[in-house]
């Protein structure tokens, strides 16, 4: 039996749709089951990222589990480890974990460090694993640019091989359906090209007809400009290091792993934008 967390989020809900379209039975795990979409093919169980008898019980019967990383917070690594302990007790065999491109304990992007520690613990516990190391989402840069008319951050001329969120979901679904083919592998999920912030805004300006700009901030300016959103220090660090990681060259580099799994090239920025426009036209 396959199971999945994150079914009320953007990535996980799309995976759930794809699995249901195949008519495959699955178990959906949600912190708030009442928010989860109901499928005839799926059972919904309440779950939190913790190690309690209730969580162990919710995980029982699952052989292969898509573990969508928990919401960012200072205790995320502990939550992940506790949940993985519960999965081990429940008899889960294979963890498909949504990690991050370039995950490392000394990575510039602060949240990447959580993923490195989680990957290490999955291996330490002896699970069969598949790590899906997706880069930043193309959707993220599109949203920021269209909502604000600009992208603002200290990325310099750095480049990022950003990936379509739906490509990540499609890869996750494919691996859930055929887990044996992807055992003990780390897949780097990127788009088909490295793009600078300037190139992203140029493409979006041309495609939308709106003048979208890139403001290359200093690190100090970046922290200051984000103070308009009340947040904790770790959140500001994460937001700013999104761009400093790009400037440092840590988010560049194109992988063909999306194509290897899906049998077609990864979507580029314009593909994502056009698909979004088509969906809006259908509404």
C-alpha positions in Angstrom: 0.0 0.0 0.0 1.2 3.5 -0.8 0.7 6.5 1.5 1.3 10.2 1.3 1.6 13.2 3.5 0.9 16.8 2.5 -2.3 16.0 0.6 -3.8 19.4 1.6 -0.9 21.3 0.1 -0.2 22.3 -3.5 2.3 19.6 -4.3 0.7 16.7 -2.4 -2.8 17.4 -3.6 -1.7 17.2 -7.2 0.1 13.9 -6.5 -3.2 12.6 -4.9 -5.1 13.6 -8.0 -2.6 11.8 -10.3 -2.7 8.6 -8.2 -6.5 8.6 -8.1 -6.6 9.0 -11.9 -4.7 5.7 -12.1 -7.3 4.1 -9.9 -4.7 3.0 -7.3 -5.7 2.6 -3.7 -3.7 4.8 -1.3 -3.7 6.2 2.3 -3.8 10.0 2.7 -2.3 11.4 5.9 -3.3 14.9 6.9 -2.9 17.1 10.0 -6.5 18.3 9.3 -8.3 15.4 7.6 -11.4 17.6 7.1 -9.5 19.7 4.6 -8.4 16.8 2.5 -10.2 16.0 -0.7 -12.2 12.8 -0.6 -11.4 10.1 -3.1 -13.2 6.8 -3.5 -9.7 5.2 -3.9 -8.2 6.7 -0.8 -8.5 6.4 3.0 -7.9 9.6 5.0 -6.1 9.3 8.3 -5.1 12.0 10.8 -1.4 12.5 11.2 1.0 15.0 12.7 4.8 15.0 12.4 5.4 13.3 15.7 6.1 9.9 17.2 3.0 8.9 19.1 0.9 5.7 19.2 -1.7 7.5 17.1 0.8 8.4 14.4 2.2 4.8 14.4 -1.3 3.5 14.0 -2.0 5.9 11.1 1.1 4.7 9.3 0.4 1.0 9.6 -0.2 -0.9 6.4 1.8 1.6 4.3 4.8 0.1 2.5 5.9 3.1 0.4 5.4 6.6 1.8 5.7 10.0 0.1 6.9 12.2 2.9 6.4 15.8 1.9 8.6 17.9 4.1 6.8 19.7 7.0 6.0 23.4 7.0 9.1 25.4 7.7 9.7 26.1 11.4 12.7 26.0 13.8 11.6 22.5 15.0 11.2 20.9 11.6 14.2 18.6 11.8 13.0 17.2 15.2 9.5 16.8 13.7 10.9 14.9 10.8 13.0 12.6 13.0 10.1 11.9 15.3 7.8 11.1 12.4 10.4 8.8 10.8 10.8 7.0 14.1 7.0 6.4 14.0 7.2 5.2 10.4 9.9 2.7 11.3 7.8 1.4 14.2 4.8 1.1 11.8 6.8 -1.0 9.3 7.1 1.5 6.5 9.8 0.3 4.1 10.4 3.0 1.5 10.5 6.7 2.1 10.1 9.1 -0.9 11.2 12.4 0.6 10.8 15.8 -0.9 14.2 17.3 -0.2 16.0 20.2 -1.8 18.5 20.7 -4.6 22.0 20.9 -3.2 20.9 19.9 0.3 23.8 20.3 2.7 24.5 21.2 6.3 26.5 24.2 5.2 24.3 25.3 2.4 23.8 29.0 1.9 20.0 28.6 1.8 19.2 28.1 5.4 16.3 25.7 5.0 18.4 23.4 2.8 20.2 22.4 6.0 17.0 20.8 7.4 16.8 18.6 4.3 20.3 17.4 4.6 19.8 16.3 8.2 16.5 14.6 7.3 18.1 12.7 4.4 20.9 11.5 6.8 18.4 10.3 9.3 16.4 8.4 6.7 19.5 6.5 5.8 20.5 6.0 9.4 17.2 4.3 10.2 17.8 1.9 7.3 14.8 2.9 5.1 14.9 2.3 1.4 14.8 5.8 0.1 14.2 8.1 -2.9 15.2 11.7 -2.4 13.5 14.2 -4.7 15.8 17.2 -4.5 13.7 19.9 -6.2 15.1 23.3 -6.9 13.2 26.5 -6.2 9.9 26.6 -8.0 9.4 28.5 -11.2 5.9 29.2 -9.8 7.5 31.0 -6.9 9.4 33.5 -9.1 6.3 33.9 -11.4 4.1 34.7 -8.4 6.4 37.2 -7.0 7.0 39.0 -10.3 3.4 39.2 -11.3 2.1 40.2 -7.9 4.7 42.9 -7.3 5.8 44.0 -10.8 9.4 43.1 -9.7 11.7 40.6 -8.2 13.8 42.0 -5.4 16.7 40.3 -3.8 20.5 39.9 -3.5 21.0 37.3 -6.2 23.4 39.4 -8.4 24.0 37.7 -11.7 23.5 34.2 -10.2 21.5 31.6 -12.0 18.9 29.1 -10.8 17.6 26.0 -12.6 14.2 26.4 -11.1 11.6 23.7 -11.7 7.8 23.6 -12.2 6.0 22.5 -9.1 3.7 20.3 -11.2 6.8 18.5 -12.6 7.9 17.7 -9.1 4.4 16.4 -8.3 4.4 14.3 -11.5 7.8 12.8 -10.6 6.6 12.0 -7.1 3.5 10.3 -8.4 5.4 8.2 -11.0 7.8 7.0 -8.3 5.0 6.1 -6.0 3.5 4.0 -8.8 6.8 2.4 -9.6 8.9 2.5 -6.4 11.2 -0.4 -7.2 12.7 1.4 -10.2 13.9 4.3 -8.0 15.1 2.6 -4.8 18.0 4.3 -3.0 18.4 7.0 -5.6 18.8 10.8 -5.2 17.1 12.7 -8.1 17.8 16.3 -8.8 14.6 18.0 -10.1 15.4 21.1 -12.1 14.0 23.0 -15.0 15.6 22.7 -18.5 17.7 25.9 -18.2 19.6 28.1 -15.8 18.1 31.6 -15.5 19.3 34.8 -13.8 16.7 37.1 -12.2 17.2 39.5 -15.0 16.4 36.8 -17.6 13.3 35.7 -15.6 11.9 39.3 -15.6 12.7 39.8 -19.2 10.9 36.6 -20.2 7.9 37.5 -18.1 7.8 41.1 -19.4 7.8 39.9 -22.9 5.2 37.2 -22.4 2.8 39.3 -20.3 3.3 42.7 -21.9 3.9 44.2 -18.4 7.2 45.9 -17.5 8.6 43.7 -14.7 12.0 44.7 -13.2 14.7 43.1 -11.1 16.1 45.0 -8.2 19.5 43.6 -7.2 19.5 44.5 -3.5 22.4 44.3 -1.0 21.9 41.8 1.8 21.3 44.7 4.2 18.7 46.2 1.8 17.0 42.8 1.5 16.6 42.4 5.2 15.3 46.0 5.5 12.8 45.6 2.6 11.3 42.5 4.1 10.6 44.1 7.5 7.2 45.1 6.1 6.1 41.5 6.7 6.2 40.7 10.4 8.3 37.5 10.9 10.8 35.8 13.0 14.6 36.1 12.4 14.9 32.6 11.0 12.2 33.5 8.4 14.0 36.6 7.3 17.2 34.5 7.1 15.4 32.0 4.8 13.9 34.6 2.6 17.1 36.5 2.0 19.3 33.3 1.7 17.0 32.2 -1.2 18.8 34.9 -3.2 22.2 34.7 -1.7 22.3 31.0 -2.5 21.6 31.8 -6.1 24.3 34.5 -6.1 26.7 31.9 -4.7 26.0 29.6 -7.6 24.5 26.9 -5.4 21.2 26.7 -7.2 22.6 26.5 -10.8 23.1 23.4 -12.8 20.6 21.6 -15.0 19.7 17.9 -14.4 17.8 15.6 -16.7 16.2 13.6 -13.9 12.7 15.0 -14.6 13.0 13.8 -18.1 14.4 10.4 -17.0 11.4 9.8 -14.8 8.6 11.4 -17.0 10.0 10.5 -20.4 9.7 14.2 -21.6 11.7 17.3 -21.0 11.1 19.4 -17.9 8.7 22.4 -18.3 10.4 25.8 -18.7 9.2 29.1 -17.3 7.0 30.0 -20.4 5.5 26.5 -20.3 4.4 27.1 -16.6 3.1 30.6 -17.4 1.1 29.3 -20.4 -0.4 26.4 -18.5 -1.5 28.8 -15.8 -3.1 31.1 -18.4 -4.9 28.1 -20.0 -6.3 27.1 -16.6 -7.5 30.6 -15.9 -9.2 30.8 -19.3 -11.0 27.5 -18.5 -12.4 28.9 -15.2 
